[in-house]
């Protein structure tokens, strides 16, 4: 399993500024960490199954430079040779195995890599009596075992891989010259010297390419992650706060999760993360702090994203349900007798989210304006409310669901007008009760329905629907939530990466 692939989905988590440096001690970085990903051993097994594609890319994308050498032999004199146009063909890979080593890194072995290296040998030899020169095409059959012990670290706020501990064992390296006219001693010379040279050349270039491909993959995945919850002017810094931790059972990475909006950045302090908050029973875990969500919600509010307009038949259909309170007569006239009634809703304060074991509680002040068809500039109803709603989230069949558990509605203001005149009622409490009940029984469910649809649409736009997410669970905790799941390998991301790498 290539090192970049090791943290493949771990980094994708942070699809979720002041920037802190990458700390060497993960415990010191916990308080600055907004998002954590834990990739357990079973998940690494799934990822390891795709290793061959990355290893093939490393072998095929490696560039093998020309090599020249010479050797002095008795009777023959000096033999000079050059290897040119070395290319790889008929590459096949047997199996790959890996091991997570606590505190060390990842040990990987790629067995039975078979390939044919083709190129051209240019050589010359002779004595003071005669000088001969020749050019021959050649094939080298090889069978190789590849071992890598990558170490993951952080550099420039990103996860990087060091694969310098890389070795190749050659079980077979057989040289075939095109034609059969050369002296036996010359074939032996090439077998002894040129195959040795080719060994060094292949080892050097393949290990170098694996290191390059691994870090290109790590950058590619982290850039993909950074784009996941970036939309318009809102983006999220997914830089790491500390080097990943590797145990025998999981790989864990720590990320900032800091929201950026119009050149301003949020700041995460006093995060409550601790590794004991995550288990090892599922393949993939996301730990997400409320300090990640609240700046994102604030940015969306400032960006004018929490606005909703409902009109015509859709609006009248909503009010067809029976309410306990009396609907004012002029509201009835506006909804059913006017040409095209319209209701506009928007957040008039920054929503605030707090997560507990019971779910997520959101506090927000909302405003609404109902206008009638013939007099769109004259509101029939203007109201402001303070809403407190408890919500639990779930994800199934590639769809986000928001379930309201309870809600409280407090009416701040409710003005009923007609023909630019504020209507005075004998009992204004009845109007406020109508607004309160309408918001609770009609407004909140409608807003949650629209929110879950729009968030699902955004997740689909960013590619979530391409992932095979299996039995996801959203578990609320005090000040954070844990998302845990199993998954199928997102093959499309690897294909995209290989296409860009091999261009």
JOWO-V541697 format. One record per residue. N is the residue number from 0. RES is the residue in one letter. PHI is phi in radians with two decimals (none if undefined). OMEGA is omega in whole degrees, 0 to 359 (NA if undefined). Layout:
n->N res->RES phi->PHI omega->OMEGA
n->N res->RES phi->PHI omega->OMEGA
This chain:
n->0 res->X phi->none omega->182
n->1 res->X phi->-1.18 omega->187
n->2 res->X phi->-1.04 omega->177
n->3 res->X phi->-1.10 omega->179
n->4 res->X phi->-1.18 omega->181
n->5 res->X phi->-0.94 omega->183
n->6 res->X phi->-1.84 omega->187
n->7 res->X phi->-0.89 omega->181
n->8 res->X phi->-1.44 omega->177
n->9 res->X phi->-1.05 omega->184
n->10 res->X phi->-1.36 omega->180
n->11 res->X phi->-1.06 omega->177
n->12 res->X phi->-0.84 omega->199
n->13 res->X phi->-1.51 omega->167
n->14 res->X phi->-1.06 omega->175
n->15 res->X phi->-1.69 omega->NA
n->16 res->X phi->none omega->168
n->17 res->X phi->-1.48 omega->186
n->18 res->X phi->-2.12 omega->177
n->19 res->X phi->-1.61 omega->178
n->20 res->X phi->-1.20 omega->180
n->21 res->X phi->-1.39 omega->184
n->22 res->X phi->-1.55 omega->181
n->23 res->X phi->-1.32 omega->180
n->24 res->X phi->-1.70 omega->181
n->25 res->X phi->-0.98 omega->181
n->26 res->X phi->-1.04 omega->179
n->27 res->X phi->-1.23 omega->183
n->28 res->X phi->-1.62 omega->184
n->29 res->X phi->-0.97 omega->185
n->30 res->X phi->-1.19 omega->181
n->31 res->X phi->-1.80 omega->189
n->32 res->X phi->-1.71 omega->179
n->33 res->X phi->-1.69 omega->182
n->34 res->X phi->-2.48 omega->180
n->35 res->X phi->-2.29 omega->174
n->36 res->X phi->-2.16 omega->174
n->37 res->X phi->-2.09 omega->178
n->38 res->X phi->-1.89 omega->187
n->39 res->X phi->-1.52 omega->185
n->40 res->X phi->-0.98 omega->179
n->41 res->X phi->-1.02 omega->177
n->42 res->X phi->-1.19 omega->178
n->43 res->X phi->-1.09 omega->177
n->44 res->X phi->-1.10 omega->179
n->45 res->X phi->-1.08 omega->180
n->46 res->X phi->-1.14 omega->182
n->47 res->X phi->-1.11 omega->179
n->48 res->X phi->-1.11 omega->181
n->49 res->X phi->-1.70 omega->184
n->50 res->X phi->-1.03 omega->186
n->51 res->X phi->-0.99 omega->181
n->52 res->X phi->-1.13 omega->180
n->53 res->X phi->-1.24 omega->179
n->54 res->X phi->-1.13 omega->176
n->55 res->X phi->-1.04 omega->179
n->56 res->X phi->-1.07 omega->180
n->57 res->X phi->-1.12 omega->179
n->58 res->X phi->-1.12 omega->186
n->59 res->X phi->-1.32 omega->182
n->60 res->X phi->-1.54 omega->179
n->61 res->X phi->-1.13 omega->178
n->62 res->X phi->-1.89 omega->185
n->63 res->X phi->-1.81 omega->184
n->64 res->X phi->-1.24 omega->176
n->65 res->X phi->-1.16 omega->181
n->66 res->X phi->-2.26 omega->177
n->67 res->X phi->-2.16 omega->179
n->68 res->X phi->-2.75 omega->178
n->69 res->X phi->-2.67 omega->181
n->70 res->X phi->-2.58 omega->177
n->71 res->X phi->-1.67 omega->179
n->72 res->X phi->-2.21 omega->176
n->73 res->X phi->-1.07 omega->177
n->74 res->X phi->1.24 omega->183
n->75 res->X phi->-1.47 omega->183
n->76 res->X phi->1.70 omega->184
n->77 res->X phi->-1.54 omega->176
n->78 res->X phi->-1.87 omega->179
n->79 res->X phi->-1.95 omega->182
n->80 res->X phi->-2.50 omega->176
n->81 res->X phi->-2.51 omega->176
n->82 res->X phi->-1.89 omega->184
n->83 res->X phi->-2.32 omega->172
n->84 res->X phi->0.98 omega->181
n->85 res->X phi->-1.28 omega->180
n->86 res->X phi->-2.31 omega->181
n->87 res->X phi->-1.85 omega->180
n->88 res->X phi->-2.43 omega->173
n->89 res->X phi->0.93 omega->182
n->90 res->X phi->-1.38 omega->172
n->91 res->X phi->-2.34 omega->181
n->92 res->X phi->-2.18 omega->182
n->93 res->X phi->-1.30 omega->183
n->94 res->X phi->-2.38 omega->177
n->95 res->X phi->-2.22 omega->178
n->96 res->X phi->-2.38 omega->181
n->97 res->X phi->-2.56 omega->177
n->98 res->X phi->-2.57 omega->173
n->99 res->X phi->-1.54 omega->183
n->100 res->X phi->-1.98 omega->185
n->101 res->X phi->-0.99 omega->177
n->102 res->X phi->1.28 omega->182
n->103 res->X phi->-2.00 omega->184
n->104 res->X phi->2.71 omega->184
n->105 res->X phi->-2.17 omega->176
n->106 res->X phi->-1.85 omega->182
n->107 res->X phi->-2.27 omega->175
n->108 res->X phi->-2.31 omega->177
n->109 res->X phi->-1.94 omega->188
n->110 res->X phi->-1.78 omega->172
n->111 res->X phi->0.98 omega->172
n->112 res->X phi->-1.50 omega->181
n->113 res->X phi->-1.89 omega->180
n->114 res->X phi->-2.77 omega->173
n->115 res->X phi->-2.01 omega->176
n->116 res->X phi->-1.74 omega->181
n->117 res->X phi->-2.07 omega->179
n->118 res->X phi->-2.98 omega->182
n->119 res->X phi->-2.22 omega->174
n->120 res->X phi->-1.83 omega->173
n->121 res->X phi->-1.98 omega->184
n->122 res->X phi->-2.49 omega->176
n->123 res->X phi->-2.58 omega->178
n->124 res->X phi->-2.66 omega->178
n->125 res->X phi->2.85 omega->178
n->126 res->X phi->-2.27 omega->180
n->127 res->X phi->-1.23 omega->180
n->128 res->X phi->-1.51 omega->187
n->129 res->X phi->-2.67 omega->177
n->130 res->X phi->-2.20 omega->180
n->131 res->X phi->-2.10 omega->174
n->132 res->X phi->-2.40 omega->187
n->133 res->X phi->-2.73 omega->173
n->134 res->X phi->-2.25 omega->181
n->135 res->X phi->-2.32 omega->169
n->136 res->X phi->-1.44 omega->181
n->137 res->X phi->-2.50 omega->170
n->138 res->X phi->-2.13 omega->173
n->139 res->X phi->-2.18 omega->175
n->140 res->X phi->-1.41 omega->182
n->141 res->X phi->-2.39 omega->170
n->142 res->X phi->-2.39 omega->194
n->143 res->X phi->-2.30 omega->165
n->144 res->X phi->-1.87 omega->183
n->145 res->X phi->-2.01 omega->177
n->146 res->X phi->-2.17 omega->179
n->147 res->X phi->-2.39 omega->175
n->148 res->X phi->-2.21 omega->184
n->149 res->X phi->-1.26 omega->174
n->150 res->X phi->-2.10 omega->179
n->151 res->X phi->-1.71 omega->180
n->152 res->X phi->-2.57 omega->178
n->153 res->X phi->-1.94 omega->178
n->154 res->X phi->-2.50 omega->182
n->155 res->X phi->0.94 omega->177
n->156 res->X phi->1.14 omega->178
n->157 res->X phi->-2.25 omega->173
n->158 res->X phi->-1.33 omega->178
n->159 res->X phi->-2.25 omega->183
n->160 res->X phi->-2.14 omega->174
n->161 res->X phi->-1.91 omega->181
n->162 res->X phi->-1.96 omega->181
n->163 res->X phi->-1.13 omega->176
n->164 res->X phi->-1.44 omega->188
n->165 res->X phi->-2.37 omega->180
n->166 res->X phi->-2.49 omega->176
n->167 res->X phi->-2.20 omega->172
n->168 res->X phi->-1.86 omega->182
n->169 res->X phi->-1.70 omega->176
n->170 res->X phi->-1.50 omega->178
n->171 res->X phi->-2.62 omega->174
n->172 res->X phi->-2.62 omega->190
n->173 res->X phi->-2.00 omega->183
n->174 res->X phi->-1.63 omega->175
n->175 res->X phi->-2.16 omega->175
n->176 res->X phi->-1.56 omega->178
n->177 res->X phi->-1.30 omega->185
n->178 res->X phi->1.61 omega->185
n->179 res->X phi->-2.39 omega->185
n->180 res->X phi->-1.85 omega->184
n->181 res->X phi->-1.45 omega->180
n->182 res->X phi->-1.07 omega->180
n->183 res->X phi->-1.05 omega->181
n->184 res->X phi->-1.13 omega->180
n->185 res->X phi->-1.24 omega->177
n->186 res->X phi->-1.06 omega->179
n->187 res->X phi->-1.12 omega->179
n->188 res->X phi->-1.04 omega->180
n->189 res->X phi->-1.10 omega->180
n->190 res->X phi->-1.07 omega->184
n->191 res->X phi->-1.29 omega->187
n->192 res->X phi->-1.60 omega->187
n->193 res->X phi->-1.27 omega->178
n->194 res->X phi->-1.11 omega->176
n->195 res->X phi->-1.11 omega->179
n->196 res->X phi->-1.11 omega->180
n->197 res->X phi->-1.13 omega->176
n->198 res->X phi->-0.96 omega->181
n->199 res->X phi->-1.09 omega->182
n->200 res->X phi->-1.16 omega->181
n->201 res->X phi->-1.12 omega->180
n->202 res->X phi->-1.03 omega->183
n->203 res->X phi->-1.08 omega->186
n->204 res->X phi->-1.32 omega->180
n->205 res->X phi->-1.17 omega->180
n->206 res->X phi->-1.11 omega->178
n->207 res->X phi->-1.13 omega->181
n->208 res->X phi->-1.23 omega->177
n->209 res->X phi->-1.07 omega->178
n->210 res->X phi->-1.10 omega->180
n->211 res->X phi->-1.16 omega->182
n->212 res->X phi->-1.08 omega->180
n->213 res->X phi->-1.06 omega->182
n->214 res->X phi->-1.32 omega->174
n->215 res->X phi->-1.12 omega->178
n->216 res->X phi->-1.13 omega->179
n->217 res->X phi->-1.04 omega->179
n->218 res->X phi->-1.15 omega->181
n->219 res->X phi->-1.05 omega->182
n->220 res->X phi->-1.17 omega->182
n->221 res->X phi->-1.21 omega->175
n->222 res->X phi->-1.16 omega->176
n->223 res->X phi->-1.08 omega->179
n->224 res->X phi->-1.11 omega->181
n->225 res->X phi->-1.12 omega->180
n->226 res->X phi->-1.45 omega->190
n->227 res->X phi->-1.08 omega->178
n->228 res->X phi->-1.85 omega->174
n->229 res->X phi->-1.59 omega->182
n->230 res->X phi->-2.61 omega->181
n->231 res->X phi->1.12 omega->181
n->232 res->X phi->-1.52 omega->181
n->233 res->X phi->-1.78 omega->178
n->234 res->X phi->-2.41 omega->183
n->235 res->X phi->-2.27 omega->177
n->236 res->X phi->-1.44 omega->182
n->237 res->X phi->-1.78 omega->179
n->238 res->X phi->-1.00 omega->182
n->239 res->X phi->-1.45 omega->177
n->240 res->X phi->-1.68 omega->179
n->241 res->X phi->-2.74 omega->177
n->242 res->X phi->-1.14 omega->178
n->243 res->X phi->-1.04 omega->176
n->244 res->X phi->-1.82 omega->179
n->245 res->X phi->-2.08 omega->172
n->246 res->X phi->-2.05 omega->179
n->247 res->X phi->-1.20 omega->186
n->248 res->X phi->-2.03 omega->182
n->249 res->X phi->-2.83 omega->170
n->250 res->X phi->-2.01 omega->184
n->251 res->X phi->-2.25 omega->179
n->252 res->X phi->-2.14 omega->188
n->253 res->X phi->-2.13 omega->188
n->254 res->X phi->-2.28 omega->182
n->255 res->X phi->-1.19 omega->184
n->256 res->X phi->1.12 omega->185
n->257 res->X phi->-1.67 omega->180
n->258 res->X phi->-1.43 omega->174
n->259 res->X phi->-2.01 omega->179
n->260 res->X phi->-2.60 omega->179
n->261 res->X phi->0.86 omega->176
n->262 res->X phi->1.14 omega->174
n->263 res->X phi->-2.03 omega->184
n->264 res->X phi->-2.24 omega->174
n->265 res->X phi->-1.35 omega->180
n->266 res->X phi->-2.41 omega->179
n->267 res->X phi->-1.82 omega->178
n->268 res->X phi->-2.35 omega->175
n->269 res->X phi->0.97 omega->174
n->270 res->X phi->-1.09 omega->186
n->271 res->X phi->-1.72 omega->184
n->272 res->X phi->-1.13 omega->168
n->273 res->X phi->-2.59 omega->183
n->274 res->X phi->-0.98 omega->181
n->275 res->X phi->-1.17 omega->180
n->276 res->X phi->-1.35 omega->179
n->277 res->X phi->-2.01 omega->178
n->278 res->X phi->-1.88 omega->182
n->279 res->X phi->-2.26 omega->185
n->280 res->X phi->-1.46 omega->181
n->281 res->X phi->-1.92 omega->185
n->282 res->X phi->-1.34 omega->189
n->283 res->X phi->-2.43 omega->179
n->284 res->X phi->-2.21 omega->169
n->285 res->X phi->-2.03 omega->174
n->286 res->X phi->-1.90 omega->186
n->287 res->X phi->-2.28 omega->182
n->288 res->X phi->-1.41 omega->170
n->289 res->X phi->-1.00 omega->180
n->290 res->X phi->-1.24 omega->170
n->291 res->X phi->-1.48 omega->186
n->292 res->X phi->-1.26 omega->186
n->293 res->X phi->-1.08 omega->176
n->294 res->X phi->-1.12 omega->176
n->295 res->X phi->-1.13 omega->179
n->296 res->X phi->-1.13 omega->179
n->297 res->X phi->-1.09 omega->179
n->298 res->X phi->-1.13 omega->179
n->299 res->X phi->-1.12 omega->177
n->300 res->X phi->-1.11 omega->180
n->301 res->X phi->-1.13 omega->181
n->302 res->X phi->-1.44 omega->177
n->303 res->X phi->1.25 omega->184
n->304 res->X phi->-1.57 omega->180
n->305 res->X phi->-1.71 omega->177
n->306 res->X phi->-2.34 omega->182
n->307 res->X phi->-2.53 omega->175
n->308 res->X phi->-2.12 omega->179
n->309 res->X phi->-2.25 omega->183
n->310 res->X phi->-2.56 omega->173
n->311 res->X phi->1.05 omega->185
n->312 res->X phi->-1.10 omega->180
n->313 res->X phi->-1.07 omega->181
n->314 res->X phi->-1.22 omega->180
n->315 res->X phi->-1.11 omega->178
n->316 res->X phi->-1.12 omega->179
n->317 res->X phi->-1.06 omega->184
n->318 res->X phi->-1.56 omega->177
n->319 res->X phi->-1.32 omega->179
n->320 res->X phi->-1.24 omega->184
n->321 res->X phi->-1.40 omega->176
n->322 res->X phi->-2.02 omega->179
n->323 res->X phi->-1.22 omega->181
n->324 res->X phi->-1.40 omega->182
n->325 res->X phi->-1.40 omega->176
n->326 res->X phi->-1.40 omega->180
n->327 res->X phi->-0.94 omega->185
n->328 res->X phi->-1.03 omega->182
n->329 res->X phi->-1.21 omega->174
n->330 res->X phi->-1.23 omega->176
n->331 res->X phi->-1.06 omega->180
n->332 res->X phi->-1.10 omega->181
n->333 res->X phi->-1.14 omega->185
n->334 res->X phi->-1.32 omega->189
n->335 res->X phi->-1.94 omega->183
n->336 res->X phi->-1.88 omega->181
n->337 res->X phi->-1.49 omega->184
n->338 res->X phi->-1.13 omega->185
n->339 res->X phi->-2.65 omega->178
n->340 res->X phi->-1.18 omega->180
n->341 res->X phi->-2.41 omega->176
n->342 res->X phi->-2.04 omega->177
n->343 res->X phi->-1.90 omega->178
n->344 res->X phi->-2.20 omega->177
n->345 res->X phi->-2.75 omega->177
n->346 res->X phi->-1.45 omega->179
n->347 res->X phi->-1.80 omega->171
n->348 res->X phi->-2.50 omega->179
n->349 res->X phi->-1.25 omega->178
n->350 res->X phi->-1.09 omega->179
n->351 res->X phi->-2.22 omega->183
n->352 res->X phi->-1.99 omega->174
n->353 res->X phi->-2.35 omega->182
n->354 res->X phi->-1.77 omega->175
n->355 res->X phi->-2.40 omega->181
n->356 res->X phi->-1.14 omega->180
n->357 res->X phi->-1.54 omega->182
n->358 res->X phi->2.37 omega->179
n->359 res->X phi->-1.86 omega->177
n->360 res->X phi->-1.83 omega->180
n->361 res->X phi->-2.05 omega->174
n->362 res->X phi->-1.89 omega->179
n->363 res->X phi->-2.78 omega->170
n->364 res->X phi->-1.73 omega->182
n->365 res->X phi->-2.14 omega->175
n->366 res->X phi->-2.17 omega->178
n->367 res->X phi->-2.50 omega->179
n->368 res->X phi->-2.48 omega->177
n->369 res->X phi->-1.85 omega->179
n->370 res->X phi->-2.14 omega->182
n->371 res->X phi->-1.79 omega->189
n->372 res->X phi->-0.97 omega->187
n->373 res->X phi->-1.42 omega->183
n->374 res->X phi->-2.35 omega->184
n->375 res->X phi->-1.09 omega->181
n->376 res->X phi->-1.42 omega->182
n->377 res->X phi->-1.92 omega->181
n->378 res->X phi->-1.25 omega->172
n->379 res->X phi->-1.47 omega->181
n->380 res->X phi->-2.49 omega->171
n->381 res->X phi->-2.21 omega->182
n->382 res->X phi->-2.54 omega->173
n->383 res->X phi->-2.28 omega->180
n->384 res->X phi->-2.39 omega->171
n->385 res->X phi->-1.88 omega->186
n->386 res->X phi->-2.00 omega->172
n->387 res->X phi->-2.16 omega->184
n->388 res->X phi->-2.31 omega->176
n->389 res->X phi->-1.73 omega->187
n->390 res->X phi->-2.30 omega->168
n->391 res->X phi->-2.05 omega->183
n->392 res->X phi->-1.97 omega->174
n->393 res->X phi->-2.56 omega->181
n->394 res->X phi->-2.40 omega->182
n->395 res->X phi->-2.67 omega->179
n->396 res->X phi->0.90 omega->177
n->397 res->X phi->1.05 omega->181
n->398 res->X phi->-2.39 omega->175
n->399 res->X phi->-1.46 omega->177
n->400 res->X phi->-2.16 omega->177
n->401 res->X phi->-2.01 omega->183
n->402 res->X phi->-1.89 omega->177
n->403 res->X phi->-1.37 omega->177
n->404 res->X phi->-1.67 omega->177
n->405 res->X phi->-2.81 omega->178
n->406 res->X phi->-2.73 omega->175
n->407 res->X phi->-2.27 omega->182
n->408 res->X phi->-2.14 omega->177
n->409 res->X phi->-2.09 omega->182
n->410 res->X phi->-1.46 omega->178
n->411 res->X phi->-1.56 omega->186
n->412 res->X phi->-2.75 omega->175
n->413 res->X phi->-2.58 omega->182
n->414 res->X phi->-1.91 omega->176
n->415 res->X phi->-1.83 omega->184
n->416 res->X phi->-2.30 omega->174
n->417 res->X phi->-2.61 omega->180
n->418 res->X phi->0.92 omega->177
n->419 res->X phi->1.12 omega->179
n->420 res->X phi->-2.02 omega->175
n->421 res->X phi->-1.33 omega->183
n->422 res->X phi->-1.44 omega->178
n->423 res->X phi->-1.77 omega->182
n->424 res->X phi->-1.92 omega->178
n->425 res->X phi->-1.09 omega->181
n->426 res->X phi->-2.33 omega->180
n->427 res->X phi->-1.16 omega->179
n->428 res->X phi->-1.07 omega->177
n->429 res->X phi->-1.12 omega->179
n->430 res->X phi->-1.14 omega->180
n->431 res->X phi->-1.14 omega->178
n->432 res->X phi->-1.15 omega->176
n->433 res->X phi->-1.08 omega->179
n->434 res->X phi->-1.08 omega->182
n->435 res->X phi->-1.04 omega->183
n->436 res->X phi->-1.22 omega->179
n->437 res->X phi->-1.12 omega->178
n->438 res->X phi->-1.14 omega->183
n->439 res->X phi->-1.19 omega->188
n->440 res->X phi->-1.64 omega->181
n->441 res->X phi->-2.01 omega->186
n->442 res->X phi->-1.17 omega->183
n->443 res->X phi->-1.07 omega->178
n->444 res->X phi->-1.04 omega->180
n->445 res->X phi->-1.15 omega->180
n->446 res->X phi->-1.10 omega->179
n->447 res->X phi->-1.11 omega->178
n->448 res->X phi->-1.11 omega->179
n->449 res->X phi->-1.16 omega->180
n->450 res->X phi->-1.05 omega->183
n->451 res->X phi->-1.16 omega->177
n->452 res->X phi->-1.20 omega->183
n->453 res->X phi->-1.25 omega->178
n->454 res->X phi->-1.16 omega->176
n->455 res->X phi->-1.07 omega->179
n->456 res->X phi->-1.07 omega->179
n->457 res->X phi->-1.16 omega->178
n->458 res->X phi->-1.10 omega->177
n->459 res->X phi->-1.12 omega->179
n->460 res->X phi->-1.04 omega->181
n->461 res->X phi->-1.51 omega->172
n->462 res->X phi->1.84 omega->182
n->463 res->X phi->-1.04 omega->183
n->464 res->X phi->-1.14 omega->179
n->465 res->X phi->-1.43 omega->179
n->466 res->X phi->-1.54 omega->175
n->467 res->X phi->-1.62 omega->182
n->468 res->X phi->-1.60 omega->188
n->469 res->X phi->-1.99 omega->176
n->470 res->X phi->0.82 omega->179
n->471 res->X phi->-1.26 omega->176
n->472 res->X phi->-2.29 omega->175
n->473 res->X phi->-1.90 omega->186
n->474 res->X phi->-1.97 omega->180
n->475 res->X phi->-1.37 omega->177
n->476 res->X phi->-2.37 omega->183
n->477 res->X phi->-1.27 omega->178
n->478 res->X phi->1.54 omega->180
n->479 res->X phi->-2.81 omega->173
n->480 res->X phi->-2.33 omega->178
n->481 res->X phi->-2.01 omega->173
n->482 res->X phi->-1.93 omega->182
n->483 res->X phi->-2.21 omega->186
n->484 res->X phi->-2.88 omega->162
n->485 res->X phi->-1.84 omega->184
n->486 res->X phi->-2.72 omega->169
n->487 res->X phi->-1.78 omega->186
n->488 res->X phi->-1.06 omega->178
n->489 res->X phi->-1.34 omega->189
n->490 res->X phi->-1.03 omega->184
n->491 res->X phi->-1.08 omega->180
n->492 res->X phi->-1.18 omega->178
n->493 res->X phi->-1.15 omega->178
n->494 res->X phi->-1.08 omega->179
n->495 res->X phi->-1.05 omega->181
n->496 res->X phi->-1.10 omega->183
n->497 res->X phi->-1.13 omega->178
n->498 res->X phi->-1.10 omega->181
n->499 res->X phi->-1.24 omega->182
n->500 res->X phi->-1.20 omega->187
n->501 res->X phi->-1.59 omega->178
n->502 res->X phi->-1.14 omega->NA
